[in-house]
Amino acid sequence: MEKQAVITATDLCIGYRTHKEEKKVHEHLSFELYPGELTSLLGANGAGKSTIMNIITGYLSATSGNVTVGGFDILEFATEAKKSIGYLPEVPPLYPDMTVIEYLNFVYSLKNCTFNRTKHLDEICEVVKIANVKKRLIDNLSKGYKQRVGIAQALVGNPKVIILDEPTVGLDPKQIVEIRNLIRTLGQNHSVILSTHILSEVQSVCDRVVIINNGKLIADERTEDISTIAGGNRRVSVKICGPLEQVNSAIRNLQGVQRVEILSEHELDSSSYIIESAPGIDIRKPLFKLLAQNGWPLIESKAIGISLEDIFISMTGRSSSSAKKKIKRIKVTKNSQSSAG
């Protein structure tokens, strides 16, 4: 059974008119979000990520094109469409003089929810791990807990889609890890759109990347696939104990190996190699099997891929010359509906 998109943006054009001309900020943007997807909206500062999120949530209207959420047009049937959206802006909309539970009750009333109030809010507090502070004033919470309360208000009403705008900005490393883990948990029961400029966050949390540059959608791919397309996971750096010539010859004869480079020889009875495999082939499993069969201990193994940062810099044309050389060309095709599921 084919999955139905929970958000469909079709041919969005966004612009403004000056006294001389009409300028377009975004041109003909189209994308879809499917159930269970954790998608990153990625772009340089000023790329218009927040504008797109405001259009999806109905705060702004596009110059042309349309957005449907849960099958409802966000402008024509705003009330029904917004029932499917939970939104956390970059600055959480909190009331510091309220306790956590008072604030969540206030949000519950604003959204005209029909769930059992106490049970629903208690479940949300457990999910975002704020049950232990729900009677405390929001003003007295740490920034990490305030961010959790912001996510909690987005969950009130159990929306299909959670939209998070820079949810880890200003948090300390421990809080960042906690919020990222929470986002992964949310992805189990909701579709999530995450706007962030932190590329490591995208790689660790999201399973799909939508990249926008100069008002145009230039990539819409699964996170793992975008690295593979650019050559990620094709090179492995290894250190192996064993006779150099025999090890080198055996590795070269592995199916899928294109090139073997010897980095160092006989360093404490081991040698280091870089192994490059054909596109789409992960050579690590057959390599480990080969070494085990011959009794050659593997001292170290590390995949050498092209990072999302390199890909992003190259695709948006803001790279150093070294990054441009690293990725000469990246073809990104829009996911089929089947792969999106």
N, C-alpha and C positions, 0 to 999 in steps of 0.2 A: 504494500500500500504506500503510495506516494505521500510524503509529508507536505503539509500545507504551510506556506510561509506565514510567520506571525507578524512580520513587518515587510512591506513591499514599498520601495521608493522607486518611482518610475519617471525617468527623463526630467529630473529636477534641474531647473535653471534658476539661479539666484543672482540678482544684479541690482543696480541702482542707477538713477539718472542724475547727471550733472546738468548745468546750464548749456553745456556744449555737446554732450553725448551720453549714450547709455553704456554703462560699464557692467560687464558680467564677472561675478566673483566665482560662480560655479556654472559649469556647462554640462547639461545632459548626463547627470549622475543617476545611475540606476543600480540598485543592489537589493538583496533580500536577506532576511534573517529567519532561520528555521528553528524549530523547537530543540532545546538542549544545546544550542550553539553558544560558545563563549567567544565573542568576536571583538577584536580590537579595531578602533578607528584611529588610524595613525597618520600623522602629517606634521610638517614643520610648524613652528609658531606662525600664526597668521594664515594657515592653510584653510581655515574655516570649519574646523571640527566642531567647535561649540555652536556655530551657526546651524550646521546640519542636525545636531542634537536638539537644538531649539525648534527646528522644523518638525522633526520626528515627534517631539512632545507637544506640538501645537502652539508653542509660544510665539513662533514666527510663521509666516506663510511664504512659500516659494513664489518667485516671479511667474513660473510655469511649472507644470508637472504635478504629481500628487503623491501622497503617502497614505497607505492604509495600514492600520494596526488592528490585528484580530479580525480582519475583513471589513473594518469600518474606515471610511475616509476621515482623516484626522481633523479636517476643517468642517466638512458637512455633518458629520456625526461625532462631534468632539467628545461629548459626554460618554458615549459607548466606547469610543476608541481609547480614551484616557483611563478607563477601567482596567485596561490591559497593560498599563505602564506604571512602573515605579521609578522615580527619578531622584538621583542624588547629585545636585550641582556641586561645583568645585568648593563652594562655601556652603556647608550644610545649613539648612533653614531651621535652626534651633532657637528655642526660647530659653535663655539661661536662667530665668527666674522660676521655671517649672522643674518639677522632678521628672525623671525619665518616664515613669508610668503616667504622670499627668499629661505629659507632652504626647505620648503615644495614644492616649485616650482622646486627646484633642484632634489628632490626625485621623483617628478612626471615625470620629463624628464628621469631620470635614468630607471624608470620602464616602459617607453614607453606607458603610459596610453592613452586611447582613449576617455575618458570622457571629457565633457566640463570642461576645466581646472579651471576656476574661480569658477563655481558653485560647482564642486567637492571639491575643497580645502576649500571653505567657509562652506560647509556642515560638513566637518571633524572638522574644527575649532569650529563650534557650538556644535558638539557632545562631544568633549573633553574639551570644555569651555576654549578656548584660543583666542577667537575672539577679546577680549579686549587687547591682548598683541601681536597680530600678526605682528605689525610694530616695535616691540622692538627688540634690539639685544638679542640673546640667552644668551650671556655671562652675561647679566644684570638680568636674571630671577632667581627666587628662585628655589631651588632643586625640589620642588613640580611641578612648572610650566615646568621645564626642562623635568621632567618625563612625563608630559602630551604631550609635543612636541614629545618626543620619541614614545609615543603611537600613536600620530597623524601620524608620518611617517610610522608606521606599517599599518595604515588604508588606506594609499594612494593606489589606484587601487582596493579598495573594495574587499580584499581577503576573501575567505571562512573561513580561519583559522587564528586566531591571537595567536601567541606564545609569552608568557611573562615570562622572566627569572628574578625572584626576583624583581618585580616591586615596592615594597614598602620599600626596604632596604634604610636606611639612612633618611627616612622622619619623620617629627614630627607627633604626634598623629592626629592632624587635617588633615594633608595632607594624612595620611594613610587611614582615613575614606573616604576622597574625592576620592582617587584612587580606593579603593574597590568599592565604588558606581559606579564609571566609568566602572570598569570591569564588574559589574552586567549589566550595560546598554549595553556594547558590546556583552554580552551573548545573548541579544535579537535578534541580527541579524547575529552573527558569532559563529562559534565553537571556543572555547578558551582553550588553554593549559596553565596552570599556574604552573610554577616551584617555589616552596617556601619551606622554612624550618619553617615558622610560622604556627603552627597548628591551632591557632584560626582563622587565615585568611582562611584556607581551610574550616573550619566549617561555617564561615560566608558568604563565597562567592561561593564555588564550590558545584556542585550537584553530582560529581563523584570523587572518589579517586583511583589513581593507586599508589601502594606502591612497591618500589624496595629495596631489601636488598641483599647484597653479590652477586650482579650480576643477581639476579633472581626476577621475578615478583611474589610477594607473596600475593597481594590483588588487585582486580579490582572490585570495588563495588560503588553503589550510597552512598553518604555521610550518608544519613539518615539510610540506611540499614546496614552499617557497625557497627553503634552504636547499632542497634537493635540485630544484630547477637551476639554482645558481651554482651548483657544484658542491653543496654541503654533504658531509658524510661520505665523500669519495676518497678522502685521504686519511690514513691512520699512521701515527707515529708509534713505533714499538721498540722496545729494548729486549733482546733475546740472548740467552746463554746457549751457545752451540757453535760448531765449526762454521766460520764465516761463509766459505764457498758453498758448502752443502745447504746451509740455511737460505742463502741468497738464491741458489738455483731452485730449491723447492718452492720458495715463495713465488718466484717468477712463473713457475709451471702451474700455479693455482688458476683455475678457471675464473676469468673476470679481472685478473690483475693486468694492468696496462703498463705500469712502470714501477721499478723499485730503486730507491736512492739510498745508498749507504752513507750515514751521517758520521759515524765513528766506528773504529775497529778495535776490538779486543780491549775494551775498557772494563777492567775487573772481570775478565772472562766472558764479557758480553759485548754485543755490537748493537748499534742503533740504526734503524731503517725508517724511511718514509715510504709507505705503500700506497699507490694510487690505483683505484679500481675503475671499471667502466661505469658510465652513468646509470644510476638506479640500482647498483649492486653494492651491498654492504658486505665487505670482505672479512669482517671480524670473526664470524662464526666458523667459516671454513679454515681461517687462519689458526684459530685456537685448536681446532680439531687436528690440523697438521702438526702443530707443535707438540700436542699431547701424544700423538702416535709415534713421534720420533724422540720423545723424552727431552725436548729442548725447553727449559723453563722460560716462561714469559715474565720478565721483570717489571715491565711497564707498558701500558697501552693507553693511547689518547687519540680520540677522533679529532681530526683537523678539518673543520668545516668553515664555511663563510658565515660570519655572524649576521644576525638580522640588522645590526648597525651598519655593516658594510653594504648589505643589500639596500637598505633604506637610503643611505648616503648616495649610492650609485644611481638608484632609480630617480631620486629627486634632484639629481644634478648638483648636489652641494658637496661633492667629495673632493678629497685630495687626489693628486695624480696617482698615488699608490693604490687607493681604493678603486679608482677607475680601471687601472690595469688588472686588478684582481677579479673584477667582474666586467667583462667586455660587453656582454649582452645578456639580458634576462628576459625571457619570454614568460609572461604570466597570462594564463587563460582563466576566464571566469569559471568557477565551480559549476558542474552540472548539478541538477537538483538531487541526483542520487548520491553524489559524493558529499553534498552538504549535510546529508543525514548521517 
